[in-house]
Amino acid sequence: MIWFFWRRTETVPCRLDLERTHEHFHAHVELMEFFPEPGDSVRVEGDGDLVRLEYGEAAQREAHAVVTRASRLRRWWTRFTGRLEFYELYEVGFE
């Protein structure tokens, strides 16, 4: 029964697409050779200089992301609440 709650962690390479201009302010993460599933969490690792941009700049950077696979219970819960159209606020931070 422990397999039902078990979560595993994987480290995968990723590409960051960063832009800080008048038209756009975004940070997109593209995971390489990996497909996230419902309930998985992704954390990009690196120092603060990885995402630091001056105003008017755009950049693409290579990094590593730690992906925590959801347990079967969390994956089921995420799919269930998604079908009932529950929404969750996502916390995104640049520190």
Secondary structure, DSSP 4 states (H G I P E B T S, - for coil): -GGGT---EEEEEEEEEEEESSS-EEEEEEETT----TT-EEEEE--GGGS---TTEEEEEEEEEEEEPPPHHHHHHHHHHHHTT---PPP----
